[in-house]
Amino acid sequence: MAENETLECITEHERILQEIESTDTACVGPTLRSIYDDQPNAHKRFMEKLDARIRNHDREIEKMCNFHHQGFVDAITELLKVRADSEKLMGQVTDTNRRLQEAGREVTAQTEEVIRCRIQQRNMAITVEKLQLCIPGTTAFVYQWSLKYYAALKTMEQLEKVYIPRVSQYRFCQIMAENLPRLREEIKEISMSDLKDFLESIRKHSDKVGETAMRQAQQHRTFNSAVAKQASIGQYTKPVYSLNGRTHSHTHNGLMMDDDTGDEDEADEEVLTAQDLVDFSPVYRCLHIYTVLGDRETFENYYRKQRKKQARLVLQPQANMHETVEGYRRYFNQIVGFFVVEDHILHATQGLVTRAFTDELWNMALSKIIAVLRTHSSYCDDPDLVLELKNLIVIFADTLQGYGFSVNRLFDLLFEVRDQYNETLLKKWALVFREIFELDNYSPIPVETEEEYKLVISRFPFHDAEIEKQDFPKKLPMSQSVPQIYTQVKEFIYASLKFSESLHRSSTEIDDMLRKSTNLLLTRTLSSCLQNLIKKPHIGLTELVQIIINTTHLEQACRYLEEFITNITNVSPETVHTTRLYGLSTFKDARHAAEGEIYTKLNQKIDEFIQLADYEWGMAESDGRASGYLMDLINFLRSTFQVFTHLPGKVAQTACMSACKHLSTSLMQMLLDTELKQISMGAIQQFNLDVIQCELFASSEPVPGFQGDTLQLAFIDLRQLLDLFMVWDWSTYLADYGQPTSKYLRVNPATALALLEKMKDTSKKNNIFSQFRKNDRDKQKLIETVVKQLRSLVNGMSS
């Protein structure tokens, strides 16, 4: 085993030695490292093997040196013999060279002179030739400084493509070529500066351009029939008031070209164009320069971006724009001017702006315009200002519609503005109505002469055969406010009609708008004014009666208002969708409110008289005559009901019945007042005299139309109660209680009990010694018995 390892080690050492001998010294390191990676003592054996190999090589080197030594000695001997001959030859060559140099020195000088002259001659010819090539380029380079924009660019292009390549090897040409891009950038900057000046200029001139366009649009509307005829034959591509060219125009190579087809008269009345107000050459020049320089897209993006910014600035309204129509006019002029310029750029250039871009700008502007107008119009409280705003919107829409912009949303906005206009009209007419009502004297109109009568009926459709037969002077039943109200309603219809003009709506739609706005005036404004008038504290019964008469006549005049609207719009009232006027319900409601207020005020007046009552509830006997306050009250009622003669019968009857019932109820409450503790028979007798006067008043028929004793029934409860106590007929009352034929059917047991207890307390107080008198004791026992029976009846009713 040990022998095998020794043989392997020897073989490995042989391989390593061969590898060391055959490889480069730089690769010996890994080979030697492998020796130390093997067996622990292998390097010692390797060193021994290496020493043996070195000794072997030394022996071989020694053998070779010994073999070649004699030849080396012979070669050295031969060289020593040649050295002497070579030194001799060197001396001869040096001498010959010296003599040759001396002989050819003159020839060399002459030859060099000839060569120098030939070189100069050649250089001169080449210089002339090259200068001739450089002259056009340098001339063009110098000349371009005196040129403007596009011509300079063309010269640069000629330099770059023709002249400079011919002489590109010269440094000055290289400098020229290096400067050309800088010069192009300078031209771009200069043209861009001109464009910025142009943008600033059109921002200042937009107001003037828009004013001119809108003025021409307004003039064009006056020749609507002529324009319609021209449009029907397809003669125009733009409206007559177009600011982008003459009346007839077409596009050629991206620029607007005019056809001079008009006669001399038309030439004299040449339409003002956008070019007359704004110089567009900076745009064309800058666009062409950027196109030539291959940077058109940058220019287009810059121009569109700047115009979008200007559009946003134009669309910003002034804070106080809603105060005057001039504020709105300036706002519209700026917007129209902006889009007129854009329309001109659209047709005068190829692709600088596109229809999609202008439509996008317009849609953005339209949304902003609508929002601004909604906000500012809501601040307007003057109908004249709203009407002028409407006219401006119509002209604004017509102008831009002529340039191909969609304006349907503006006409939709006009419906909102119309509502705002109606609201301002309603507010204005509310003040008018209030003033009319405040100045009215609420008395029939006196007419002294026939001229006065005709004047009144010319303002209000009043016809009454009986009054017409009367002699002058005479009185018309309504007060002065009626013809004034009727006239103002017609004025409102006229004012509302003004807004409907130029809205491109049919007669049916205009008729519907007029009727709806008139309905609002009647049902909301006039109705509210009437209701407020009726509720005013200074309006008395006489005024309320006159208000009822006035509303009756106004209600009858509603059909004349419908005829008035029909005559204006020429729309038959029999049309299916025709809106009816709601004035009938308005005046009926006002009349009902006035009637209710009459009832209320009558009752309040009755309460005032009742408060004056001063009964001596403990009196022994009555005065034999009715109370003074009650007689005053009855006289007041008589005079009041005489004023009701002009009222409809049912109103007067209802008011009379309501007053009698309220009087009866008030008298009953006076008897049953909880604060009233004692009542004597004398007080009952005095109270009975007052009720008799009330019954006499009711039987005197203060208001005609009552059947039988209908009005007296208002006091039946009081009458039966007082009769019961006056006659002291308790046995009959208790016996017949609950029967339909009872004499005291309307007397409630609780009412009788309350009044009887007050009389019972009076008997105890006034008759201290009544217990010593047999009749008084019997009466007291009767009262106590009746009280018990009444209480049982009351308890039975409650259970």
C-alpha positions in Angstrom: 0.0 0.0 0.0 2.9 2.4 0.9 4.6 1.5 -2.3 1.6 2.4 -4.4 1.3 5.8 -2.6 5.0 6.4 -3.3 4.6 5.6 -7.0 1.6 7.9 -7.3 3.5 10.7 -5.6 6.5 10.3 -7.9 4.3 10.3 -10.9 2.5 13.4 -9.7 5.8 15.2 -9.1 6.9 14.4 -12.6 3.7 15.9 -14.0 4.1 19.0 -12.0 7.7 19.5 -13.1 6.7 19.0 -16.7 3.9 21.6 -16.2 6.3 24.1 -14.6 8.7 23.6 -17.5 6.1 24.0 -20.2 3.8 26.8 -18.8 4.3 30.6 -18.3 5.7 31.7 -15.0 2.5 33.6 -14.2 0.6 30.3 -14.0 3.2 28.5 -11.7 1.4 29.7 -8.5 -1.6 27.4 -8.7 0.6 24.5 -9.7 2.9 24.9 -6.7 -0.2 25.4 -4.4 -1.3 21.9 -5.4 1.9 20.5 -3.9 1.0 21.9 -0.4 -2.6 20.8 -0.7 -1.5 17.1 -1.0 0.2 14.9 1.7 1.9 16.7 4.6 5.5 15.9 3.6 5.0 15.8 -0.1 6.8 19.2 -0.6 10.0 17.8 0.8 10.0 15.0 -1.6 9.1 17.4 -4.4 12.0 19.7 -3.4 14.3 16.7 -3.6 12.9 15.8 -7.0 13.2 19.5 -8.1 16.9 19.6 -7.1 17.6 16.4 -9.0 15.9 17.9 -12.1 17.9 21.1 -11.8 21.2 19.3 -11.5 20.2 17.3 -14.6 19.5 20.4 -16.6 22.8 22.0 -15.5 24.7 19.0 -16.8 22.9 19.3 -20.2 23.7 23.1 -20.4 27.4 22.4 -19.7 27.5 19.8 -22.4 26.0 22.2 -25.0 28.4 25.0 -24.1 31.4 22.8 -24.5 30.1 21.6 -27.8 29.8 25.2 -29.3 32.8 26.9 -27.7 35.2 26.6 -30.6 32.9 28.0 -33.2 32.3 31.1 -31.0 36.0 31.7 -30.8 36.4 31.6 -34.6 33.6 34.1 -35.2 35.2 36.7 -32.8 38.5 36.4 -34.7 36.8 37.1 -38.1 35.1 40.2 -36.7 38.3 41.7 -35.5 39.7 41.4 -39.0 36.7 43.2 -40.7 36.7 46.2 -38.3 39.8 47.8 -39.9 38.3 47.6 -43.4 35.0 49.1 -42.2 36.7 52.1 -40.7 38.5 52.9 -43.9 35.3 52.6 -45.9 33.5 55.0 -43.6 36.2 57.7 -44.1 35.9 57.4 -47.9 32.0 57.7 -47.8 32.2 60.8 -45.6 34.6 62.5 -47.9 32.5 61.8 -50.9 29.4 63.1 -49.2 31.2 66.3 -48.3 32.3 67.0 -51.8 28.8 66.2 -53.2 27.1 68.6 -50.8 29.3 71.4 -51.7 28.7 70.8 -55.4 24.8 70.6 -55.2 24.2 73.5 -52.6 23.5 76.1 -55.4 21.2 73.8 -57.3 19.3 73.0 -54.2 18.8 76.7 -53.4 17.5 77.4 -56.9 15.2 74.4 -56.8 13.7 75.5 -53.5 13.0 79.0 -54.9 11.2 77.5 -57.8 9.1 75.2 -55.6 8.2 78.1 -53.4 7.0 80.2 -56.3 5.0 77.3 -57.7 3.3 76.8 -54.3 2.4 80.5 -54.1 1.0 80.4 -57.6 -1.1 77.4 -56.8 -2.3 78.8 -53.5 -3.4 82.0 -55.2 -5.4 80.1 -57.8 -7.0 78.0 -55.2 -7.8 81.1 -53.1 -9.4 82.8 -56.0 -11.4 79.8 -56.7 -12.5 79.3 -53.1 -13.3 83.0 -52.6 -15.5 82.8 -55.7 -17.4 80.0 -54.0 -17.6 81.8 -50.7 -18.8 85.2 -52.1 -22.5 84.1 -52.6 -22.8 82.5 -49.2 -21.1 85.4 -47.3 -23.2 87.9 -49.3 -26.4 86.0 -48.4 -25.4 85.7 -44.8 -24.8 89.4 -44.5 -27.9 90.3 -46.5 -30.2 88.2 -44.3 -29.9 90.6 -41.5 -31.7 93.2 -43.5 -34.6 90.7 -44.3 -37.7 90.0 -42.3 -38.7 86.6 -40.9 -39.8 84.4 -43.8 -37.3 85.9 -46.4 -34.5 85.5 -43.8 -35.5 81.9 -43.3 -35.5 81.2 -47.0 -32.0 82.8 -47.3 -30.8 80.6 -44.4 -32.2 77.5 -46.1 -30.3 78.5 -49.3 -27.1 79.0 -47.3 -27.5 75.7 -45.5 -28.4 73.6 -48.6 -26.4 75.3 -51.4 -23.6 77.6 -50.4 -22.2 76.4 -47.1 -21.8 72.7 -48.3 -19.5 74.0 -51.1 -17.1 75.7 -48.6 -17.8 73.7 -45.5 -14.1 73.1 -45.0 -13.5 76.7 -43.9 -13.8 77.7 -40.3 -15.8 80.8 -40.9 -18.3 78.8 -42.9 -18.5 76.4 -40.0 -19.1 79.4 -37.7 -21.8 80.5 -40.1 -23.4 77.1 -40.1 -23.3 76.9 -36.3 -25.0 80.3 -36.0 -27.9 79.4 -38.3 -30.0 77.5 -35.6 -29.5 80.4 -33.2 -30.7 82.8 -35.9 -33.7 80.6 -36.5 -34.5 80.6 -32.8 -34.2 84.4 -32.7 -36.6 84.7 -35.6 -39.0 82.3 -33.8 -38.7 84.5 -30.6 -39.3 87.7 -32.6 -42.3 86.2 -34.4 -43.6 84.8 -31.1 -43.2 88.3 -29.5 -45.3 89.7 -32.4 -47.9 87.0 -31.7 -48.0 87.9 -28.0 -48.6 91.5 -29.1 -51.3 90.4 -31.4 -53.0 88.4 -28.6 -52.9 91.4 -26.4 -54.2 93.5 -29.2 -57.2 91.3 -29.9 -58.0 91.2 -26.2 -58.3 94.9 -26.3 -60.2 95.0 -29.6 -62.6 92.1 -28.8 -65.1 94.6 -27.3 -65.1 96.7 -30.5 -65.3 93.6 -32.7 -68.2 92.2 -30.7 -70.0 95.5 -30.7 -69.7 95.8 -34.4 -70.9 92.2 -35.0 -73.9 92.6 -32.6 -74.8 96.0 -34.2 -74.8 94.4 -37.6 -76.8 91.5 -36.3 -79.4 93.8 -34.9 -79.5 95.6 -38.3 -79.8 92.3 -40.0 -82.9 91.4 -38.0 -84.7 94.5 -39.5 -84.2 92.9 -42.9 -85.3 89.5 -41.9 -87.5 89.0 -44.9 -84.8 89.8 -47.4 -82.3 87.6 -45.6 -84.8 84.7 -45.6 -85.3 85.1 -49.4 -81.5 85.1 -49.9 -81.1 82.1 -47.6 -83.8 80.2 -49.5 -81.8 80.3 -52.7 -78.6 79.4 -51.0 -76.8 82.6 -51.9 -74.9 83.1 -48.7 -72.6 80.9 -46.7 -72.3 83.5 -43.9 -74.8 86.0 -42.6 -74.8 89.5 -44.0 -73.3 90.8 -40.7 -70.3 88.3 -40.9 -67.1 89.8 -39.7 -65.0 87.2 -41.5 -65.3 88.6 -45.0 -67.7 90.2 -47.3 -71.2 89.1 -47.8 -70.2 86.1 -50.0 -66.9 84.4 -49.2 -65.1 81.1 -49.7 -61.9 79.5 -48.5 -58.8 79.2 -50.7 -55.5 77.7 -49.5 -56.5 78.3 -45.8 -57.1 82.0 -46.4 -60.5 83.8 -46.7 -61.0 85.1 -50.3 -63.7 87.6 -51.2 -65.8 87.5 -54.3 -66.3 91.0 -55.6 -69.8 90.3 -56.9 -71.6 93.3 -55.5 -72.5 96.4 -57.5 -71.3 99.9 -56.8 -74.0 100.6 -54.3 -73.0 97.5 -52.3 -69.4 98.6 -52.5 -70.4 101.9 -50.9 -72.1 100.0 -48.1 -69.2 97.6 -47.6 -69.7 95.5 -44.4 -67.0 96.1 -41.8 -64.8 93.0 -41.5 -62.6 91.7 -38.7 -59.5 92.7 -40.7 -60.7 96.3 -40.6 -60.5 96.1 -36.8 -57.7 93.7 -36.1 -54.4 93.0 -38.0 -54.1 89.3 -38.3 -50.7 89.3 -40.1 -48.7 88.4 -37.0 -50.7 85.2 -36.7 -50.2 84.3 -40.3 -46.5 85.2 -40.2 -45.8 83.3 -37.0 -47.7 80.3 -38.2 -45.8 80.2 -41.4 -42.4 80.6 -39.7 -43.1 77.7 -37.3 -44.4 75.6 -40.1 -41.2 76.2 -42.1 -39.1 75.4 -39.1 -41.0 72.2 -38.5 -42.4 73.3 -35.2 -46.0 74.0 -36.2 -47.4 71.7 -33.5 -45.7 73.8 -30.8 -47.1 77.0 -32.2 -50.7 75.5 -32.4 -50.5 74.3 -28.9 -49.3 77.6 -27.6 -51.9 79.6 -29.5 -54.7 77.4 -28.3 -53.5 77.4 -24.8 -53.3 81.2 -24.7 -56.7 81.6 -26.3 -58.2 79.3 -23.7 -56.7 81.5 -21.0 -58.1 84.6 -22.7 -61.5 82.9 -23.0 -61.6 82.3 -19.3 -60.7 86.0 -18.7 -63.3 87.2 -21.1 -66.0 85.0 -19.4 -65.2 86.6 -16.0 -68.0 89.1 -15.3 -67.7 92.4 -13.5 -69.0 92.3 -9.9 -71.6 95.0 -10.6 -72.6 93.8 -14.0 -76.2 93.3 -13.0 -76.7 97.0 -12.1 -76.8 98.4 -15.6 -77.5 97.1 -19.1 -74.1 98.5 -20.2 -72.4 96.0 -18.0 -74.2 93.1 -19.8 -73.5 94.7 -23.2 -69.8 95.0 -22.5 -69.8 91.4 -21.3 -71.6 90.1 -24.5 -69.4 92.3 -26.8 -66.2 90.8 -25.4 -67.5 87.2 -25.9 -68.8 87.9 -29.4 -65.5 89.6 -30.3 -63.5 86.6 -29.0 -65.5 84.0 -31.0 -65.6 86.2 -34.2 -61.8 86.3 -34.1 -61.7 82.6 -33.6 -64.1 82.0 -36.4 -61.9 84.1 -38.7 -58.8 82.2 -37.6 -60.6 78.9 -38.2 -61.4 79.9 -41.8 -58.3 81.9 -42.6 -55.7 79.2 -41.6 -55.4 75.6 -42.2 -55.6 73.7 -38.9 -54.3 76.4 -36.5 -57.7 76.0 -34.8 -60.2 73.3 -35.7 -64.0 73.2 -35.5 -63.7 70.7 -32.6 -61.5 73.2 -30.7 -63.9 76.1 -31.3 -66.8 74.0 -30.3 -65.0 72.9 -27.2 -64.3 76.6 -26.3 -67.9 77.5 -27.1 -69.4 74.7 -25.0 -67.1 75.8 -22.1 -68.1 79.4 -22.6 -71.7 78.6 -22.9 -71.8 76.8 -19.6 -70.0 79.7 -17.9 -72.3 82.3 -19.6 -75.4 80.5 -18.5 -74.1 80.2 -15.0 -73.2 83.9 -14.9 -76.5 85.1 -16.4 -78.4 82.9 -13.9 -76.5 84.4 -11.0 -76.6 88.0 -12.1 -80.1 88.0 -13.4 -81.3 86.8 -10.1 -80.1 90.1 -8.6 -82.1 92.2 -11.0 -85.3 93.6 -9.5 -86.0 96.0 -12.4 -88.2 94.5 -15.1 -86.9 97.0 -17.7 -83.4 95.9 -17.0 -84.4 92.2 -17.4 -86.2 93.0 -20.6 -83.1 94.8 -22.0 -81.0 91.8 -20.9 -83.4 89.5 -22.8 -83.0 91.6 -25.9 -79.2 91.5 -25.6 -79.3 87.7 -25.2 -81.4 87.4 -28.3 -79.0 89.5 -30.3 -76.0 87.7 -28.8 -77.5 84.3 -29.7 -78.5 85.4 -33.2 -75.0 86.8 -33.8 -73.2 83.7 -32.8 -75.7 81.4 -34.5 -74.7 83.2 -37.7 -71.2 81.9 -37.2 -72.3 78.3 -36.8 -72.4 78.1 -33.0 -75.2 76.2 -31.3 -77.3 78.6 -29.2 -80.3 76.4 -28.2 -79.2 76.4 -24.5 -79.3 80.2 -24.6 -82.9 80.2 -25.8 -83.7 77.6 -23.1 -82.1 80.1 -20.6 -84.4 82.8 -21.9 -87.3 80.8 -20.4 -85.6 81.0 -17.0 -85.0 84.7 -17.6 -88.7 85.0 -18.5 -89.6 83.6 -15.2 -87.3 86.1 -13.5 -88.8 88.8 -15.6 -92.3 87.7 -14.6 -91.2 87.7 -10.9 -89.9 91.3 -11.2 -93.1 92.3 -13.0 -95.1 90.8 -10.2 -93.1 92.6 -7.6 -93.5 95.9 -9.5 -97.3 95.4 -10.0 -97.6 94.4 -6.3 -96.4 97.9 -5.4 -98.8 99.4 -8.1 -101.7 97.5 -6.6 -100.9 98.4 -3.1 -100.7 102.1 -4.1 -104.0 101.9 -5.9 -105.6 100.3 -2.8 -104.1 102.9 -0.5 -105.3 105.8 -2.6 -108.8 104.4 -3.1 -111.6 106.1 -1.2 -113.8 102.9 -1.3 -116.9 104.7 -2.4 -118.9 104.5 -5.6 -117.5 106.5 -8.5 -119.4 109.8 -9.0 -120.1 110.7 -12.6 -121.2 114.2 -13.3 -121.3 114.3 -17.1 -121.5 111.9 -20.0 -117.9 112.5 -20.9 -116.8 111.4 -17.5 -119.0 108.3 -17.9 -117.5 107.5 -21.3 -114.0 108.0 -19.8 -114.7 105.5 -17.1 -116.2 102.8 -19.4 -113.4 103.3 -21.8 -111.0 102.2 -19.1 -113.3 99.4 -17.7 -115.9 97.3 -19.4 -119.0 98.3 -17.3 -122.5 97.9 -18.6 -125.6 98.3 -16.5 -128.9 99.2 -18.3 -130.5 100.7 -15.2 -127.6 102.9 -14.4 -127.4 104.0 -18.1 -131.0 105.1 -17.9 -130.4 107.3 -14.9 -129.8 111.0 -15.3 -126.5 112.7 -14.5 -125.1 113.1 -12.0 -125.1 109.4 -11.0 -122.8 106.9 -9.3 -121.3 103.7 -10.5 -121.3 100.9 -8.0 -117.5 100.2 -8.0 -114.9 102.4 -6.5 -112.1 104.2 -8.4 -109.6 101.3 -7.9 -111.6 98.9 -10.2 -110.8 100.6 -13.5 -107.3 101.3 -12.3 -106.7 97.6 -11.5 -108.2 96.5 -14.8 -106.0 99.0 -16.7 -102.9 97.8 -14.8 -103.6 94.2 -15.6 -103.7 95.1 -19.3 -100.4 97.0 -18.9 -99.0 93.9 -17.3 -100.1 91.8 -20.3 -98.4 94.3 -22.6 -95.2 94.2 -20.5 -95.2 90.4 -20.5 -95.8 90.4 -24.2 -92.6 92.5 -24.7 -90.5 89.6 -23.5 -92.1 87.1 -25.9 -91.0 89.1 -28.9 -88.1 87.8 -31.0 -88.0 84.5 -29.1 -88.9 82.5 -32.3 -92.0 81.1 -30.6 -95.3 80.3 -32.1 -98.5 82.3 -31.4 -99.9 79.5 -29.4 -96.8 79.4 -27.1 -96.9 83.2 -26.7 -100.6 83.0 -25.9 -99.9 80.3 -23.3 -97.1 82.3 -21.8 -99.3 85.5 -21.5 -102.1 83.6 -19.9 -99.8 81.8 -17.4 -98.1 85.1 -16.4 -101.5 86.8 -16.1 -102.8 84.0 -14.0 -99.8 84.5 -11.7 -100.6 88.1 -11.5 -104.2 87.4 -10.6 -103.9 84.4 -8.3 -100.7 85.4 -6.5 -100.0 89.1 -6.6 -103.4 90.6 -6.8 -104.9 88.0 -4.6 -102.2 88.6 -2.0 -102.7 92.4 -2.2 -106.5 91.9 -1.7 -106.0 89.5 1.2 -103.5 91.9 2.9 -105.9 94.8 2.3 -108.8 93.0 3.8 -106.8 92.1 6.9 -105.6 95.7 7.5 -107.0 97.1 10.8 -108.1 100.5 9.3 -110.4 98.8 6.8 -113.9 99.0 8.2 -117.2 97.5 7.3 -118.0 100.1 4.7 -114.7 99.5 3.0 -115.2 95.7 3.1 -118.6 96.0 1.5 -117.1 98.1 -1.3 -114.3 95.6 -1.7 -116.9 92.8 -2.2 -118.6 95.0 -4.8 -115.3 95.7 -6.5 -114.2 92.1 -6.7 -117.6 91.2 -8.2 -117.1 93.6 -11.0 -113.5 92.6 -11.5 -114.6 89.0 -11.7 -117.1 89.8 -14.4 -114.4 91.6 -16.4 -112.2 88.5 -16.6 -113.8 87.4 -19.8 -112.8 90.8 -21.4 -109.2 90.1 -20.3 -109.3 86.8 -22.1 -110.6 88.5 -25.2 -107.9 91.1 -24.9 -105.2 88.4 -24.9 -106.9 86.6 -27.8 -106.9 89.8 -29.9 -103.2 90.2 -29.2 -102.1 86.7 -30.1 -104.8 85.8 -32.6 -105.1 82.4 -31.0 -108.7 81.1 -30.7 -109.9 80.5 -27.2 -111.4 77.2 -28.4 -107.9 75.8 -29.0 -107.4 72.5 -27.1 -104.4 73.6 -25.1 -105.5 77.2 -24.4 -105.0 78.1 -20.7 -107.9 79.7 -19.0 -107.6 82.7 -16.7 -108.1 81.9 -13.0 -109.3 85.4 -12.1 -112.7 84.0 -11.2 -111.4 82.0 -8.3 -109.1 84.8 -7.3 -111.9 87.3 -6.9 -114.2 84.7 -5.3 -111.5 83.9 -2.7 -111.0 87.6 -2.0 -114.7 88.1 -1.8 -115.1 85.2 0.6 -112.2 86.6 2.7 -113.9 90.0 2.8 -117.2 88.4 3.8 -115.5 86.5 6.6 -113.8 89.7 7.7 -117.2 91.5 7.7 -118.5 88.8 10.0 -115.5 89.0 12.2 -115.6 92.8 12.4 -119.3 92.8 13.1 -118.7 90.4 15.9 -115.9 92.5 17.2 -118.1 95.6 17.1 -120.8 93.7 19.0 -118.2 92.6 21.6 -117.2 96.3 22.0 -120.8 97.2 22.8 -121.3 94.2 25.1 -118.2 95.3 27.0 -120.1 98.6 27.8 -122.9 96.7 29.5 -123.2 97.6 33.2 -126.0 95.5 34.7 -126.8 95.8 38.4 -127.2 92.1 38.9 -128.7 92.5 42.4 -131.4 95.0 41.5 -134.8 94.4 43.0 -136.8 95.6 40.0 -136.1 96.4 36.4 -135.9 100.0 35.1 -138.8 99.4 32.7 -136.7 100.2 29.6 -133.9 98.5 27.7 -130.3 99.2 28.5 -128.6 102.1 26.7 -125.7 100.1 25.4 -128.1 97.6 23.7 -130.1 100.3 22.0 -126.9 101.8 20.7 -125.9 98.4 19.4 -129.2 97.9 17.7 -129.0 101.3 16.1 -125.5 100.5 14.9 -126.6 97.3 13.4 -129.5 99.0 11.6 -127.3 101.6 10.0 -124.7 99.0 9.1 -127.2 96.7 7.4 -128.5 99.6 5.4 -125.0 99.8 3.8 -125.3 96.1 2.8 -128.0 96.9 0.3 -125.5 96.7 -2.6 -124.1 93.3 -1.4 -125.4 90.0 -2.8 -128.5 88.9 -0.8 -126.9 85.9 0.7 -123.9 87.9 2.0 -126.1 90.4 3.8 -128.4 87.7 5.2 -125.4 85.7 6.4 -123.9 88.8 8.0 -127.2 89.6 9.7 -127.7 86.1 11.0 -124.1 85.8 12.1 -124.4 89.1 14.0 -127.7 88.0 15.7 -126.3 84.7 16.7 -123.1 86.3 18.1 -125.2 88.8 20.0 -127.4 86.0 21.4 -124.3 83.9 22.3 -122.6 86.9 24.0 -125.7 87.7 26.1 -126.0 84.0 27.1 -122.3 84.0 28.1 -122.9 87.2 30.1 -125.6 85.4 32.1 -123.5 82.3 32.7 -120.2 84.0 33.4 -118.4 82.1 36.2 -117.3 85.4 37.8 -121.0 86.4 38.1 -122.0 84.7 41.4 -125.5 86.1 42.1 -128.4 87.3 39.9 -131.7 88.8 41.2 -135.1 88.4 39.6 -135.0 92.1 38.9 -131.8 91.7 36.9 -133.5 88.8 35.0 -136.4 91.1 34.2 -134.1 93.9 33.0 -132.1 91.4 30.9 -135.5 90.2 29.5 -136.3 93.8 28.3 -132.9 93.8 26.4 -133.6 90.5 24.7 -137.1 91.7 23.7 -135.4 94.6 21.9 -133.2 92.2 20.2 -136.2 90.2 19.1 -137.9 93.3 17.9 -134.8 94.1 15.8 -134.8 90.7 14.3 -138.5 90.8 13.5 -138.1 94.2 11.8 -136.3 92.5 8.9 -133.1 94.6 8.9 -132.0 92.7 5.8 -134.6 91.6 3.3 -134.9 88.0 2.2 -135.5 86.1 5.5 -138.4 83.8 5.6 -140.8 84.1 8.5 -139.2 84.4 11.9 -135.9 82.8 10.8 -133.8 85.7 12.2 -135.7 85.6 15.5 -134.6 82.0 16.0 -131.1 83.3 16.8 -132.5 84.4 20.2 -134.7 81.3 20.8 -132.3 79.9 23.4 -132.3 83.1 25.4 -136.1 83.5 25.0 -137.0 80.1 26.4 -134.5 80.3 29.2 -135.8 83.7 30.3 -139.4 82.6 30.0 -138.7 79.7 32.2 -137.3 81.9 34.9 -139.9 84.7 34.4 -142.9 82.4 34.6 -141.2 80.0 37.1 -142.6 77.1 35.2 -140.3 74.4 36.5 -143.0 71.8 36.7 -143.7 72.0 33.0 -140.0 72.1 32.1 -139.2 69.0 34.2 -142.3 67.2 33.1 -141.8 67.8 29.3 -138.0 67.5 29.3 -136.7 65.4 26.5 -140.0 65.6 24.5 -140.0 67.2 21.0 -143.0 69.2 21.8 -141.6 70.6 25.0 -142.2 74.3 25.5 -138.6 74.8 26.8 -136.9 72.4 24.3 -133.9 74.7 23.8 -133.1 75.1 27.5 -130.2 72.9 28.6 -130.4 71.5 32.2 -126.8 72.6 32.8 -127.6 76.2 31.7 -130.8 76.3 33.8 -128.9 74.8 36.8 -126.1 77.4 36.6 -128.5 80.3 36.5 -130.8 78.9 39.2 -127.9 78.4 41.6 -126.9 82.1 41.1 -130.6 83.1 42.0 -130.5 80.6 45.0 -127.5 82.4 46.5 -129.2 85.7 46.0 -132.3 84.5 47.9 -130.3 83.4 50.9 -128.4 86.7 51.1 -131.3 89.1 50.6 -133.8 87.2 52.8 -132.1 86.6 56.1 -135.5 86.4 57.9 -137.1 84.4 55.1 -137.1 81.4 57.3 -139.7 83.1 59.5 -142.0 83.5 56.5 -143.8 80.5 55.3 -144.0 81.5 51.5 -140.3 82.2 51.4 -139.5 78.9 53.1 -141.7 77.1 50.5 -140.0 78.9 47.6 -136.6 78.1 49.0 -137.6 74.5 49.3 -138.9 74.5 45.7 -135.6 75.9 44.4 -133.6 73.3 46.3 -135.9 70.6 44.9 -135.6 71.9 41.3 -131.8 72.2 41.8 -131.6 68.5 42.8 -133.7 67.4 39.8 -131.7 69.5 37.4 -128.5 68.0 38.8 -129.9 64.5 38.3 -130.7 65.5 34.7 -127.2 66.9 34.2 -125.6 63.8 35.7 -127.8 61.6 33.5 -126.7 63.4 30.4 -123.0 63.1 31.3 -123.3 59.4 32.1 
